[in-house]
Amino acid sequence: MKKIISKCIVCFFVVSFSFYGQSKKTVFFMEQDDKFNVVLNDKIKTLKIKTDYLKNKIETDSVIYFFDRKGNTETIIYYGLGLDVFNRRLKVEEVHYTFKENKLVSKINKMDFGIDGNIYQYDKKWNQVSLKEYFSNILVKETSSIYDDKNRKIENTEYLYGGFSNYNEKTQENKSNFLYEVEKCSYNANDKCVLKTVSSFRNDKKTKITEYKYDERGNLIEEGNCVFSSNESCNWSPLFGYEYNLNNQLIKKYQKAKFFPHNTDEYFVYDNKGNKIESKAIYIYTDKLPFCGYHIIYEYDEFGNKTKDEEVIGNYRSIGHQQYKTQITRYDQEQNIISDEYISFEGLTVKVINKKYVYDKKGNWIKKETEQGKDKNSLKLTEICTREIQYYH
Protein backbone atom coordinates (compact mmCIF):
# COMPACT_ATOMS: atom_id res chain seq x y z
CA MET A 1 0.00 0.00 0.00
CA LYS A 2 2.88 2.39 0.71
CA LYS A 3 4.05 1.99 -2.88
CA ILE A 4 0.59 2.82 -4.18
CA ILE A 5 0.35 5.96 -2.08
CA SER A 6 3.82 7.21 -2.99
CA LYS A 7 2.89 7.04 -6.67
CA CYS A 8 -0.48 8.74 -6.26
CA ILE A 9 0.64 11.72 -4.18
CA VAL A 10 1.60 14.74 -6.24
CA CYS A 11 2.63 18.08 -4.81
CA PHE A 12 -0.33 20.35 -5.52
CA PHE A 13 1.51 23.53 -6.44
CA VAL A 14 -0.92 26.38 -7.02
CA VAL A 15 -0.54 29.81 -8.53
CA SER A 16 -3.76 31.77 -8.37
CA PHE A 17 -4.68 35.34 -9.04
CA SER A 18 -7.84 37.35 -9.44
CA PHE A 19 -8.13 40.97 -10.38
CA TYR A 20 -10.60 43.64 -11.33
CA GLY A 21 -9.35 46.87 -12.77
CA GLN A 22 -9.37 48.72 -16.06
CA SER A 23 -9.70 45.40 -17.89
CA LYS A 24 -13.03 44.73 -16.10
CA LYS A 25 -12.19 41.05 -15.74
CA THR A 26 -12.39 38.59 -12.88
CA VAL A 27 -9.77 35.90 -13.35
CA PHE A 28 -8.88 32.75 -11.50
CA PHE A 29 -5.92 30.59 -12.54
CA MET A 30 -4.74 27.35 -10.92
CA GLU A 31 -1.52 26.09 -12.46
CA GLN A 32 -1.90 22.39 -11.75
CA ASP A 33 -5.63 21.99 -12.38
CA ASP A 34 -6.89 24.06 -15.30
CA LYS A 35 -10.46 22.74 -14.99
CA PHE A 36 -10.94 25.49 -12.37
CA ASN A 37 -9.57 28.32 -14.53
CA VAL A 38 -12.09 31.03 -15.37
CA VAL A 39 -12.02 34.45 -17.05
CA LEU A 40 -15.19 36.48 -16.58
CA ASN A 41 -16.31 39.94 -17.59
CA ASP A 42 -17.09 42.44 -14.81
CA LYS A 43 -16.91 42.16 -11.04
CA ILE A 44 -18.10 38.73 -9.86
CA LYS A 45 -19.42 37.88 -6.40
CA THR A 46 -20.26 34.20 -6.87
CA LEU A 47 -20.03 31.75 -9.75
CA LYS A 48 -21.81 28.39 -9.75
CA ILE A 49 -20.96 25.88 -12.48
CA LYS A 50 -22.79 22.59 -13.00
CA THR A 51 -21.75 20.03 -15.61
CA ASP A 52 -23.86 17.05 -16.66
CA TYR A 53 -22.04 14.33 -18.60
CA LEU A 54 -24.72 12.65 -20.70
CA LYS A 55 -22.68 9.57 -21.63
CA ASN A 56 -22.79 8.60 -17.97
CA LYS A 57 -26.14 9.77 -16.61
CA ILE A 58 -25.05 9.48 -12.98
CA GLU A 59 -21.93 11.62 -13.47
CA THR A 60 -22.36 15.27 -12.58
CA ASP A 61 -20.00 17.74 -10.98
CA SER A 62 -20.30 21.32 -9.83
CA VAL A 63 -18.05 24.13 -8.65
CA ILE A 64 -18.86 27.26 -6.63
CA TYR A 65 -16.52 30.27 -6.54
CA PHE A 66 -16.66 33.09 -4.00
CA PHE A 67 -14.85 36.38 -4.77
CA ASP A 68 -14.50 39.50 -2.61
CA ARG A 69 -15.13 43.01 -3.95
CA LYS A 70 -11.49 43.38 -4.97
CA GLY A 71 -11.74 40.30 -7.18
CA ASN A 72 -9.72 38.10 -4.82
CA THR A 73 -10.70 34.44 -4.57
CA GLU A 74 -11.94 33.51 -1.09
CA THR A 75 -13.27 29.97 -1.47
CA ILE A 76 -13.89 27.35 -4.13
CA ILE A 77 -16.09 24.32 -3.43
CA TYR A 78 -16.00 21.33 -5.77
CA TYR A 79 -18.65 18.60 -5.75
CA GLY A 80 -17.88 15.50 -7.77
CA LEU A 81 -15.91 12.27 -7.97
CA GLY A 82 -12.39 11.76 -6.63
CA LEU A 83 -9.98 8.86 -6.17
CA ASP A 84 -10.13 6.71 -3.03
CA VAL A 85 -6.49 5.58 -2.93
CA PHE A 86 -6.89 3.02 -0.17
CA ASN A 87 -9.83 1.19 -1.77
CA ARG A 88 -8.81 1.91 -5.38
CA ARG A 89 -12.17 3.30 -6.41
CA LEU A 90 -13.97 6.55 -7.09
CA LYS A 91 -15.67 8.36 -4.23
CA VAL A 92 -17.99 11.34 -3.88
CA GLU A 93 -16.11 14.45 -2.76
CA GLU A 94 -16.91 17.92 -1.48
CA VAL A 95 -13.56 19.64 -1.70
CA HIS A 96 -13.15 23.10 -0.16
CA TYR A 97 -10.30 25.27 -1.45
CA THR A 98 -9.70 28.15 0.98
CA PHE A 99 -7.59 31.17 0.06
CA LYS A 100 -5.99 34.05 1.92
CA GLU A 101 -4.27 36.92 0.11
CA ASN A 102 -4.79 34.88 -3.07
CA LYS A 103 -2.75 32.02 -1.61
CA LEU A 104 -4.21 28.55 -1.18
CA VAL A 105 -4.18 27.71 2.55
CA SER A 106 -6.15 24.47 2.49
CA LYS A 107 -7.71 21.91 0.16
CA ILE A 108 -9.97 19.67 2.25
CA ASN A 109 -12.51 17.01 1.30
CA LYS A 110 -15.39 17.60 3.74
CA MET A 111 -17.04 14.27 2.86
CA ASP A 112 -14.31 12.22 4.54
CA PHE A 113 -13.36 11.60 8.17
CA GLY A 114 -10.97 14.09 9.79
CA ILE A 115 -8.51 15.84 7.49
CA ASP A 116 -8.53 14.60 3.91
CA GLY A 117 -6.50 16.90 1.72
CA ASN A 118 -3.72 19.48 1.93
CA ILE A 119 -2.77 22.13 4.50
CA TYR A 120 -0.45 24.96 3.37
CA GLN A 121 1.54 27.37 5.56
CA TYR A 122 3.36 30.56 4.58
CA ASP A 123 5.88 32.91 6.13
CA LYS A 124 5.34 36.65 6.63
CA LYS A 125 6.30 37.30 3.01
CA TRP A 126 3.79 34.71 1.76
CA ASN A 127 6.39 32.18 0.70
CA GLN A 128 5.04 28.65 1.06
CA VAL A 129 7.08 27.03 3.85
CA SER A 130 5.01 23.93 4.57
CA LEU A 131 2.68 21.51 2.82
CA LYS A 132 1.07 18.61 4.68
CA GLU A 133 -0.90 16.04 2.68
CA TYR A 134 -3.47 13.82 4.38
CA PHE A 135 -5.58 10.83 3.35
CA SER A 136 -8.50 10.05 5.69
CA ASN A 137 -6.88 11.86 8.64
CA ILE A 138 -3.48 10.19 8.07
CA LEU A 139 -0.48 12.38 7.33
CA VAL A 140 1.16 10.69 4.33
CA LYS A 141 3.55 13.34 3.04
CA GLU A 142 5.13 16.54 4.33
CA THR A 143 7.15 19.15 2.46
CA SER A 144 9.02 22.06 4.06
CA SER A 145 10.80 24.91 2.24
CA ILE A 146 13.43 27.49 3.17
CA TYR A 147 13.91 30.86 1.44
CA ASP A 148 16.72 33.39 1.42
CA ASP A 149 16.36 37.14 2.05
CA LYS A 150 15.40 37.62 -1.64
CA ASN A 151 12.47 35.19 -1.31
CA ARG A 152 14.24 32.57 -3.42
CA LYS A 153 13.63 28.96 -2.46
CA ILE A 154 16.99 27.53 -1.47
CA GLU A 155 15.95 24.25 0.13
CA ASN A 156 13.02 21.85 -0.15
CA THR A 157 12.71 18.80 2.12
CA GLU A 158 10.21 15.96 1.67
CA TYR A 159 9.14 13.33 4.18
CA LEU A 160 7.10 10.36 2.98
CA TYR A 161 5.18 8.53 5.70
CA GLY A 162 2.84 6.37 3.62
CA GLY A 163 -0.56 5.12 4.74
CA PHE A 164 0.39 2.61 7.42
CA SER A 165 3.49 4.00 9.13
CA ASN A 166 3.84 4.42 12.89
CA TYR A 167 4.80 8.08 12.61
CA ASN A 168 3.27 10.34 15.27
CA GLU A 169 2.73 13.86 13.96
CA LYS A 170 2.44 15.35 17.46
CA THR A 171 5.65 13.90 18.93
CA GLN A 172 7.54 13.75 15.59
CA GLU A 173 9.47 10.82 16.99
CA ASN A 174 11.84 9.15 14.51
CA LYS A 175 10.88 11.68 11.84
CA SER A 176 14.30 11.40 10.20
CA ASN A 177 13.50 7.76 9.34
CA PHE A 178 10.91 9.01 6.85
CA LEU A 179 13.17 11.51 5.07
CA TYR A 180 12.60 11.03 1.33
CA GLU A 181 14.36 13.79 -0.58
CA VAL A 182 16.20 17.10 -0.09
CA GLU A 183 16.57 19.63 -2.90
CA LYS A 184 18.90 22.64 -2.68
CA CYS A 185 19.36 25.45 -5.17
CA SER A 186 22.01 28.14 -5.68
CA TYR A 187 21.31 31.33 -7.66
CA ASN A 188 23.23 33.86 -9.73
CA ALA A 189 22.94 37.65 -9.50
CA ASN A 190 19.90 37.54 -11.83
CA ASP A 191 18.01 35.17 -9.48
CA LYS A 192 18.39 32.24 -11.85
CA CYS A 193 19.05 28.81 -10.37
CA VAL A 194 22.55 27.76 -11.50
CA LEU A 195 23.10 24.66 -9.38
CA LYS A 196 20.46 22.27 -8.08
CA THR A 197 21.29 19.32 -5.85
CA VAL A 198 18.70 16.61 -5.19
CA SER A 199 19.60 14.00 -2.59
CA SER A 200 17.47 10.87 -2.27
CA PHE A 201 17.31 8.96 1.01
CA ARG A 202 15.28 5.98 -0.18
CA ASN A 203 16.10 2.98 -2.37
CA ASP A 204 19.38 3.70 -4.19
CA LYS A 205 20.17 6.87 -2.16
CA LYS A 206 21.51 8.69 -5.19
CA THR A 207 22.43 12.37 -5.50
CA LYS A 208 21.71 14.32 -8.66
CA ILE A 209 23.46 17.62 -9.37
CA THR A 210 22.14 19.75 -12.22
CA GLU A 211 23.98 22.81 -13.54
CA TYR A 212 22.27 25.55 -15.56
CA LYS A 213 24.02 28.14 -17.74
CA TYR A 214 22.46 31.36 -19.07
CA ASP A 215 23.29 34.03 -21.62
CA GLU A 216 23.59 37.74 -20.80
CA ARG A 217 19.81 38.15 -21.33
CA GLY A 218 18.94 35.47 -18.76
CA ASN A 219 17.99 32.77 -21.27
CA LEU A 220 18.87 29.19 -20.37
CA ILE A 221 21.50 28.00 -22.89
CA GLU A 222 22.85 24.79 -21.36
CA GLU A 223 21.75 22.16 -18.88
CA GLY A 224 23.70 19.18 -17.61
CA ASN A 225 23.91 16.87 -14.62
CA CYS A 226 25.54 13.97 -12.89
CA VAL A 227 24.04 11.21 -10.74
CA PHE A 228 26.16 9.40 -8.19
CA SER A 229 26.13 7.45 -4.92
CA SER A 230 27.92 8.40 -1.72
CA ASN A 231 31.01 6.37 -2.66
CA GLU A 232 31.18 7.78 -6.20
CA SER A 233 32.36 11.06 -7.70
CA CYS A 234 30.32 13.47 -9.81
CA ASN A 235 31.11 13.09 -13.51
CA TRP A 236 29.20 16.06 -14.88
CA SER A 237 28.14 16.06 -18.52
CA PRO A 238 26.03 18.50 -20.57
CA LEU A 239 22.64 17.20 -21.67
CA PHE A 240 20.70 19.95 -23.45
CA GLY A 241 21.50 23.15 -25.32
CA TYR A 242 19.18 26.05 -26.20
CA GLU A 243 19.31 28.92 -28.71
CA TYR A 244 17.16 32.06 -28.97
CA ASN A 245 16.34 34.82 -31.43
CA LEU A 246 16.63 38.56 -30.75
CA ASN A 247 13.18 38.50 -29.12
CA ASN A 248 14.38 35.92 -26.58
CA GLN A 249 12.16 33.25 -28.13
CA LEU A 250 13.45 29.69 -28.12
CA ILE A 251 14.36 28.73 -31.70
CA LYS A 252 16.41 25.59 -31.12
CA LYS A 253 16.64 22.90 -28.45
CA TYR A 254 19.19 20.15 -28.95
CA GLN A 255 20.70 17.24 -27.07
CA LYS A 256 24.41 17.37 -26.30
CA ALA A 257 24.73 13.92 -24.76
CA LYS A 258 24.05 10.62 -26.54
CA PHE A 259 20.44 9.45 -26.33
CA PHE A 260 18.83 6.21 -27.50
CA PRO A 261 17.63 5.47 -30.15
CA HIS A 262 18.62 8.87 -31.52
CA ASN A 263 19.31 12.47 -30.61
CA THR A 264 16.73 15.11 -31.41
CA ASP A 265 17.29 18.70 -32.57
CA GLU A 266 14.10 20.77 -32.28
CA TYR A 267 13.52 24.01 -34.20
CA PHE A 268 10.84 26.69 -33.70
CA VAL A 269 9.69 29.59 -35.90
CA TYR A 270 7.52 32.57 -34.87
CA ASP A 271 5.57 35.26 -36.69
CA ASN A 272 5.94 38.99 -36.05
CA LYS A 273 3.24 38.80 -33.35
CA GLY A 274 5.16 36.25 -31.34
CA ASN A 275 2.98 33.27 -32.27
CA LYS A 276 4.78 29.98 -32.86
CA ILE A 277 4.01 29.02 -36.45
CA GLU A 278 6.33 26.07 -36.98
CA SER A 279 7.88 23.21 -34.98
CA LYS A 280 10.32 20.75 -36.48
CA ALA A 281 12.45 17.91 -35.13
CA ILE A 282 15.49 16.33 -36.77
CA TYR A 283 16.41 12.84 -35.58
CA ILE A 284 20.18 12.29 -35.53
CA TYR A 285 21.59 8.76 -35.58
CA THR A 286 25.13 7.42 -35.29
CA ASP A 287 24.66 4.73 -37.93
CA LYS A 288 22.56 6.48 -40.60
CA LEU A 289 21.72 9.86 -42.05
CA PRO A 290 19.51 12.25 -40.04
CA PHE A 291 15.91 12.81 -41.09
CA CYS A 292 12.93 14.92 -40.11
CA GLY A 293 10.95 13.17 -37.39
CA TYR A 294 8.06 15.61 -37.32
CA HIS A 295 7.08 18.96 -38.79
CA ILE A 296 4.08 20.88 -37.47
CA ILE A 297 2.71 24.21 -38.69
CA TYR A 298 0.25 26.52 -36.92
CA GLU A 299 -2.08 29.30 -38.05
CA TYR A 300 -3.80 32.01 -36.00
CA ASP A 301 -6.59 34.52 -36.38
CA GLU A 302 -6.32 38.27 -35.82
CA PHE A 303 -6.90 37.80 -32.08
CA GLY A 304 -4.06 35.34 -31.63
CA ASN A 305 -6.31 32.27 -31.38
CA LYS A 306 -4.85 29.13 -32.93
CA THR A 307 -7.04 28.10 -35.86
CA LYS A 308 -4.97 25.37 -37.49
CA ASP A 309 -2.55 22.78 -36.14
CA GLU A 310 -1.21 20.54 -38.90
CA GLU A 311 1.32 17.73 -38.73
CA VAL A 312 3.02 17.98 -42.14
CA ILE A 313 5.51 15.23 -41.32
CA GLY A 314 5.01 12.57 -38.66
CA ASN A 315 2.22 10.33 -37.51
CA TYR A 316 2.15 10.70 -33.74
CA ARG A 317 -1.19 12.26 -32.88
CA SER A 318 -4.52 10.68 -32.12
CA ILE A 319 -7.85 11.48 -30.52
CA GLY A 320 -9.45 8.44 -29.00
CA HIS A 321 -8.30 5.61 -31.23
CA GLN A 322 -8.23 7.74 -34.38
CA GLN A 323 -5.01 9.19 -35.73
CA TYR A 324 -5.23 12.64 -37.29
CA LYS A 325 -3.08 15.07 -39.22
CA THR A 326 -4.89 18.41 -38.88
CA GLN A 327 -6.94 20.15 -36.21
CA ILE A 328 -9.15 23.03 -37.33
CA THR A 329 -10.54 25.30 -34.60
CA ARG A 330 -13.21 27.99 -34.93
CA TYR A 331 -14.23 30.68 -32.45
CA ASP A 332 -17.25 32.88 -31.88
CA GLN A 333 -17.12 36.67 -31.45
CA GLU A 334 -16.49 36.23 -27.71
CA GLN A 335 -13.33 34.22 -28.59
CA ASN A 336 -14.72 30.98 -27.18
CA ILE A 337 -14.14 27.75 -29.13
CA ILE A 338 -17.25 26.66 -31.04
CA SER A 339 -15.76 23.88 -33.15
CA ASP A 340 -12.81 21.49 -33.29
CA GLU A 341 -12.49 19.29 -36.38
CA TYR A 342 -9.85 16.56 -36.66
CA ILE A 343 -8.83 15.44 -40.14
CA SER A 344 -6.87 12.33 -41.11
CA PHE A 345 -3.88 12.11 -43.48
CA GLU A 346 -6.34 10.95 -46.15
CA GLY A 347 -8.35 14.15 -45.75
CA LEU A 348 -11.28 12.51 -43.94
CA THR A 349 -12.92 13.94 -40.84
CA VAL A 350 -12.43 11.53 -37.91
CA LYS A 351 -13.80 13.64 -35.04
CA VAL A 352 -15.92 16.76 -34.58
CA ILE A 353 -16.56 18.58 -31.31
CA ASN A 354 -19.03 21.47 -31.43
CA LYS A 355 -19.97 23.84 -28.63
CA LYS A 356 -23.00 26.14 -28.43
CA TYR A 357 -23.17 29.03 -25.97
CA VAL A 358 -25.84 31.21 -24.42
CA TYR A 359 -24.55 34.55 -23.09
CA ASP A 360 -25.82 37.04 -20.52
CA LYS A 361 -25.79 40.83 -20.96
CA LYS A 362 -22.22 41.05 -19.62
CA GLY A 363 -20.88 38.78 -22.36
CA ASN A 364 -20.31 35.80 -20.04
CA TRP A 365 -21.67 32.47 -21.19
CA ILE A 366 -24.27 30.94 -18.87
CA LYS A 367 -24.93 27.73 -20.81
CA LYS A 368 -22.71 25.55 -22.97
CA GLU A 369 -23.79 22.45 -24.87
CA THR A 370 -21.16 20.10 -26.29
CA GLU A 371 -21.82 17.78 -29.23
CA GLN A 372 -19.43 15.12 -30.49
CA GLY A 373 -19.35 12.74 -33.43
CA LYS A 374 -17.18 11.08 -36.05
CA ASP A 375 -18.33 13.75 -38.52
CA LYS A 376 -20.79 16.64 -38.74
CA ASN A 377 -23.66 14.28 -39.57
CA SER A 378 -23.27 12.06 -36.49
CA LEU A 379 -23.15 14.67 -33.73
CA LYS A 380 -24.69 13.75 -30.37
CA LEU A 381 -25.17 15.90 -27.30
CA THR A 382 -22.62 14.71 -24.72
CA GLU A 383 -22.38 17.48 -22.14
CA ILE A 384 -24.44 20.35 -20.73
CA CYS A 385 -22.76 22.97 -18.58
CA THR A 386 -24.63 25.83 -16.89
CA ARG A 387 -23.29 28.82 -14.97
CA GLU A 388 -25.08 31.02 -12.44
CA ILE A 389 -23.27 34.33 -12.01
CA GLN A 390 -23.92 36.89 -9.28
CA TYR A 391 -22.33 40.31 -9.84
CA TYR A 392 -21.28 43.04 -7.45
CA HIS A 393 -23.17 46.27 -8.05
ROVEXBA-127738 format. One record per residue (C-alpha): y negated, x, z negated. Coordinates in steps of 0.1 Angstrom, whole numbers, plus 5000, padded with zeros to 4 digits. Layout:
N
YXZ
...
//
This chain:
393
500050005000
497650294993
498050415029
497250065042
494050045021
492850385030
493050295067
491349955063
488350065042
485350165062
481950265048
479749975055
476550155064
473649915070
470249955085
468249625084
464749535090
462649225094
459049195104
456448945113
453149075128
451349065161
454649035179
455348705161
458948785157
461448765129
464149025134
467349115115
469449415125
472649535109
473949855125
477649815117
478049445124
475949315153
477348955150
474548915124
471749045145
469048795154
465648805171
463548485166
460148375176
457648295148
457848315110
461348195099
462148065064
465847975069
468248005098
471647825098
474147905125
477447725130
480047835156
483047615167
485747805186
487447535207
490447735216
491447725180
490247395166
490547505130
488447815135
484747765126
482348005110
478747975098
475948195086
472748115066
469748355065
466948335040
463648515048
460548555026
457048495039
456648855050
459748835072
461949035048
465648935046
466548815011
470048675015
472648615041
475748395034
478748405058
481448135057
484548215078
487748415080
488248765066
491149005062
493348995030
494449355029
497049315002
498849025018
498149125054
496748785064
493448605071
491648435042
488748205039
485548395028
482148315015
480448645017
476948685002
474748975014
471949034990
468849244999
465949404981
463149574999
465149525031
468049735016
471449585012
472349584975
475549384975
478149234998
480349004977
483048754987
482448464963
485748304971
487848574955
488448664918
485948904902
484249154925
485449154961
483149354983
480549634981
477949724955
475049954966
472650154944
469450344954
467150594939
463350534934
462750634970
465350384982
467850644993
471450504989
473050714962
476150504954
478550274972
481450114953
484049914973
486249654956
489249444967
489949154943
488149314914
489849654919
487649954927
489350124957
486750354970
483550514957
480850724975
477950904959
475151084978
472551344968
469151394986
466651674986
462951644980
462451545016
464851255013
467451425034
471051365025
472551705015
475851594999
478251305002
481251274979
484051024983
486750914958
489650714970
491550524943
493650284964
494949944953
497450044926
496050354909
495650384871
491950484874
489750334847
486150274860
484750244825
486150574811
486350754844
489250954830
490951184855
488351094882
488651434898
492251354907
491051094932
488551324949
489051264987
486251445006
482951625001
480451665029
477451895027
474651945052
471952205057
468752135077
466152325097
462452295095
462551995118
464851805095
467851845119
471251905104
472252255115
475352315094
477752055081
480752135058
483451875052
486051965026
489151755023
491051734990
494051535002
497051615024
496351945042
493152025022
491352155052
487652245055
485752175087
482452355094
480252215122
477252405135
474452235156
471952405177
468652255191
466052335216
462352365208
461851985213
464551895188
467251805213
470851895204
472052155229
475252285214
477852185189
480852375176
483152395146
486052555129
488852405107
490652625082
492652615049
491652795017
493653105027
492253125062
488953245077
486553035098
486953115135
483952925149
483952815185
481552605206
482852265217
480052075235
476952155253
474051925262
471151935287
467951725290
465251635314
461451665308
461551325291
464151445266
466851225281
470351355281
471351445317
474451645311
477151665285
479851925290
482852075271
482652445263
486152475248
489452405265
490652045263
493851885275
494551765301
491151865315
487551935306
484951675314
481351735326
479251415323
476051355342
473351085337
470450975359
467450755349
464750565367
461050595361
461250325334
463850525313
466750305323
470050485329
471050405365
473950635370
476850795350
479251035365
482151255351
483751555368
487251645356
487752025355
491252165356
492652515353
495352475379
493552265406
490152175420
487851955400
487251595411
485151295401
486851095374
484450815373
481050715388
479150415375
475850275387
473550035369
470749795380
468049625360
465549345364
461749375358
462249315321
464749595316
467749375314
470949525329
471949305359
474649505375
477249745361
479549885389
482350135387
482050305421
484850555413
487450505387
489750225375
489350225337
487749885329
489349555321
488549225305
491649055290
494449175312
492349185344
490849505357
487449485373
484949695392
481649515389
479949315362
477049095373
474748955346
472048685349
469348585324
467148275319
463348295315
463848355277
465848675286
469048535272
472248595291
473348275310
476148425332
478548725333
480748755364
483449015367
484649125401
487749315411
487949615435
489149375461
485949175457
487548875439
486148715408
488548765379
486448625350
483248415346
481448345313
478548105314
476248005286
473947705284
471047685260
468847425244
465547545231
463047425205
459247425210
458947785196
461247915224
464247975200
467547835212
469147575189
472347515208
474547735230
477647625249
479947885263
482247825292
484948065305
487348075334
488948285360
486348175385
483447925387
485747635396
487947675365
485347695337
486247535304
484147485273
485347745247
482547765221
479647565207
477047725186
474247545169
471247675150
469047495124
465747675120
463147615093
459747775098
457047875074
453747685080
//
